[in-house]
Amino acid sequence: MRGRIVRYSKATALAGLALTATLAISSEVDAEQNEVLKILHTNDIHATFDNFGKAAGYIDQVREEYDNVLYLDAGDYASGNPVVDLNYGIPMIEAFNEANLDVLTIGNHEFDYGQDHLINNMETSTATWLGANVDTGDTGVDNPEPYTMIDLDGVSVAILGITQAPPATAPANVEGMTFESDYAAVAAAYEEELTSEADVIIALTHIGYNEDRQLAEDVDYFDVIIGGHSHTTLNSPQIVNGTPIVQTGSNLNNLGELTLAIENNEVTEVDGTLVPVADLDTMNEDVQAVIDHYNSEMDEVLGEVIGYSENGLSRDGRFQQDAPLGNFWTDAMREWAEADVAFTNNGGIRDSIPSGDVTLNEIYTIEPFANEIMTIEMTGEAIGNVLEYSYSRDGRNQIDLQVSGMEYEILTGMTGQLSDVNMTIDGSPLEDEETYTVAVADYIGTGGSGYEFEGEVLQETVAS
């Protein structure tokens, strides 16, 4: 049930071996050594908690076998399952509490429910919430701790939390808050403090795998970086500048398991593996009771059949071109808003619709963020600027906007860099100075993911 295990030894790193290359496969850290620290970790669960009872049962099993065990989550427990999301995250928090989650780094989607619900979730949670680069200001939301120190039989473990800055959520959700985007500077600010007080230092991040790699290049005092946000499945620790980096993927497909060997209060070896959650036969009955309760409570509402699809509507291919579900979704937006054009971002289309009966559950699963439709009067030039940004933002060079009411074609050079955008309506080019009524999901319409829909806002929310 496990992936391969790879051993990382600080001793061999200091000996100058090229640990950025493939590591040698070896057995697990010997449990008979002086100290063994077990860390179970998750990230980007996105409210997919139906199998969480299994994962919690496995965590219980490890806790029974070993004295020093921590369970950490690298953020984004929220947004992805209407059973959780229509209850503003509380079902996941209650499941975490029953599983005795120790530490959580706040992810960008933890902000999705709004500040009042974030306050409630933080107050309800028994875990320590981290975010060294977060300042909640005067919003009333408690500022996450920058780090936490945990003593395990005389071994001091420091866990520093860093989250995405700015977080990808609707701007209104983080109004009044500030986020430091220089992750290396944030980590460096705590280096002297943590290295003088802790035997083991862990970065629990929600910034993505590429940023974790850069962090490891810039800062070398972490014993391990446990990451999230990019949904990267790392079957074994990846070593960058002597620092192991781990991540489990997403949607609770895997549970991460780390074994740290500690001799003379220093980490000497790190083993890491992924445990496929669906294959587990363990169970925490208290966690499962929480899951069953909320699933049962919401079944009558979410099970309502509201339509039928003969062939299904897939979101596949959306990063290269228009997708069937993207067409359907934006067509509905445009018709509802009586607009000329409609846009929605690919990140707001979270699942496909299978053939057969279509239920409310499937609609909520596709769009779990409670976005509203807004309308903006925009010039053809402004629409073109949005489309150029959508393709090239953050250097992604991929389609990000599904559209109705017009067609657009991205032209690129040989390296995939944006060259131009062709835009037409019914075969005729959009005019730069002509104005068009554009319906858009309010997440991107109000600046989410860096979008700027320049124009006059006609309706902040299209009324029913």
Secondary structure, DSSP 4 states (H G I P E B T S, - for coil): -----EEEEHHHHHTT--TTSPPPB-PPPPTTSSEEEEEEEE---TT--TTHHHHHHHHHHHHHH-SSEEEEE-S---SS-HHHHTTTTHHHHHHHHHTT--EEEPPGGGGTT-HHHHHHHHHH--SEEE-TTEE-TTSSSPPPBSEEEEEETTEEEEEEEEE-SS-SS-GGGGTT-EE---HHHHHHHTHHHHHHH-SEEEEEEES-HHHHHHHHHH----SEEE--SS--B-SSPEEETTEEEE-B-STTSEEEEEEEEEETTEEEEEEEEEEEGGG-----HHHHHHHHHHHHHHHHHHT-EEEEESS-B--TTTTTS--HHHHHHHHHHHHHHT-SEEEEEGGG----B-SEEEEHHHHHHH-TT---EEEEEEEHHHHHHHHHHHHHGGG--S--EEEESSEEEEEE-TTS-EEEEEEEETTEEPPSS-EEEEEEEHHHHTTGGG----SEEEESS---
